[in-house]
Amino acid sequence: MRMMRTCTLAAVLAALAAPPSMAGTNAGSAVLGRWTVTGTAGAQETTSLSSDEVDKLVGTEFVVTAESVQFAGEKCDKPTFKQSRHNTTNFFWREFKLDPGSMRLPDRVTEIAIDCLLPSPITFIYFRDQRHIVFFWRGFFLDAKR
């Protein structure tokens, strides 16, 4: 009985320590669903699209299922999701050479890296909170909400 209480307490503490969007889930399940693009959060210095082209994506859906990730006519088949946590400012400077201040991400950001069956421009998702994400696509960081 004492051992069962100890295990139960440990499970509860682990769930509480996880970020709200990840508590009790595997890496991909927190992002499953339909997200609507609300704007651009940022961009790398060089991109393959203009800001005007990306602005036209506001209102489009970013759809994540266990079988695929779809956005702007592109599809990532059989995705695998890998979760990691990073110090936001240092991570974005190191990986993307940009200041993440305008993205309104938490100080320790949860990243979901997406690996597809075939190469895809749909690669990373960052959690702002349970209802808002920023995802990386073709050099742009796009805001989306549930």
Buried (B, 14 or more C-beta within 10 A) or exposed (E): EEEEEEEEEEEEEEEEEBBEBBEEBEBBEBBEEEBEBEEBBBBEEEBEBEEEEBEEBEEBBBBBEEEBBBBBEEBBEEBEBEBEBBEBBEBBEEEBEBEBEEBEBEEEBBBBBBEBEEEBBBBBBBBBEEEBBBBBBBBBBBBBEE
